[in-house]
Amino acid sequence: MVTVYTDASGVPHNIYGYYIPETNEEQFIRSKFGLDSVEAEFMAIIYALNSNTVRNSKQSIVYSDSESVVGLIQRKVQMRKGSIARLLTIQILNIIDNMENKPFFVWIPRERNLAGILIEDEVPRKINKSMLFKDSLVR
């Protein structure tokens, strides 16, 4: 079982990413764009789903502290057509549809989100030197 914690911080920080405790894998990206918190959370999940660890796992659970994003992915909430959130939801659903072993998505409170601890406002003082913030590939 692979557990994945995703989190994001929109404007002004524009950071999103994931943490997998079983492998100690973490990837956080600073976007050049002004993302809102929902858009950044979707990007965190997209990056997590595309990681080799998740793709190769027999079973995975993706934890997010964004109840609205989890609801959209689980198709419990509808978004209006043409919205960025809807397009990102569709992208995630397409990624999931192409996976052999479909992950489960679960909402957790912010204080239990391990990825959230890594991107709090004071993160620059707490980051492990081996942790690398990559620039977003989307410019």
URRA-V432033 format. One record per backbone hydrogen bond with DSSP energy under -0.5 kcal/mol. CO is the residue of the C=O (numbers start at 1). NH is the residue of the N-H. If there is no record, write none. Layout:
BEGIN
CO,NH + CO,NH
END
This chain:
BEGIN
1,3 + 2,61 + 4,6 + 4,63 + 5,19 + 6,65 + 7,17 + 9,15 + 10,13 + 10,14 + 14,31 + 15,9 + 16,29 + 17,7 + 18,27 + 19,5 + 19,21 + 20,23 + 20,24 + 20,25 + 25,20 + 27,18 + 28,134 + 29,16 + 29,31 + 30,136 + 33,35 + 35,11 + 36,40 + 37,41 + 38,42 + 39,43 + 40,44 + 41,45 + 42,46 + 43,47 + 44,48 + 45,49 + 46,50 + 48,51 + 51,55 + 52,56 + 54,57 + 59,2 + 60,104 + 61,4 + 61,63 + 62,106 + 63,6 + 64,108 + 65,67 + 66,70 + 67,71 + 68,72 + 69,73 + 70,74 + 71,76 + 71,77 + 72,75 + 80,83 + 83,87 + 84,88 + 85,89 + 86,90 + 87,91 + 88,92 + 89,93 + 90,94 + 91,95 + 92,96 + 93,97 + 94,98 + 95,98 + 96,99 + 100,102 + 104,62 + 106,64 + 109,112 + 110,113 + 112,114 + 113,117 + 114,118 + 115,119 + 116,119 + 117,120 + 120,123 + 122,125 + 122,126 + 123,126 + 123,127 + 128,131 + 131,133 + 132,28 + 132,134 + 134,30 + 137,139 + 138,32
END
